[in-house]
Amino acid sequence: MGRTKKVGSTGRFGARYGKTTRKKVLEIEQKQKKIYKCPNCHYTKVKRVSSGIWHCDKCNIKLAAKAYEV
């Protein structure tokens, strides 16, 4: 519920907060949920643990980077 192809995960907000705000939130959420390439082992296994903390499942390294993307 609250998710469509057009609005993605921001469907949970319904008609609230305005289109521009919901669009920005959607872009941020897509960046932070994406799986990135590890700078150490070069595999696509890096996931976000918390704000600015990233973990590679392959080489088991934790790294600090940007809040929403490596």
N, C-alpha and C positions, 0 to 999 in steps of 0.2 A: 504494500500500500504506500502511496505517496511518491512513487517513482515511475517516470515514463521515459521514453527514448529522448524526448525533446529537452526535458529539464533535469534529467538524471537524479542524483541524490538530493537536489534542492527541492524536489517535489514535496518534501515533508513540510516546507514552509507555506505551501498553498499560495494564496494571493497576497501574502504579507511581505513587507520590506522593500518592494519595488523590483523591477526586472534587472536593473544594473547591479544591485547588491547581490541578488541571487546568482547572477552570472559570475561575479567575482568569486563568490563562495564556491561555486561549482568548479572553477578553474583551480582554485587552491586545493580543494579536496581531491581532484584528479591527480594533481602533482604529488601530494603526500601519500596517496595510496598506490602509486605506481611503483613497480619493482625496477631498481636501477642497477647499472653495471658497477661492479666492485673495482675500486682503483688498485687494489692489491692483487687479486687473482684473476681479474677481468671476466668473471662470470656474472650473469644477470641474476643476482641473488640478494641484493641489498634491499632491506625493508626498513621502514621507519619504526623506531621503538618509541620515541617520544620527541618532543620539540628539539630539533638539532642533533639528536642521537640516532645513528643508523647502525644496523647490524647485518653482516654478511653471513648467510646460512652455510655457505660452502667452506670458507676459510675461518669462520668463527671469530672475525675481527669486529670490534666496535669502533666507530669513528664519529667524530663531530664534524658537522657541516652546516649548511643552511637549514632553516626551520622546515621548509616544505620540499626541498629537493637537494640531492647530493651535489 
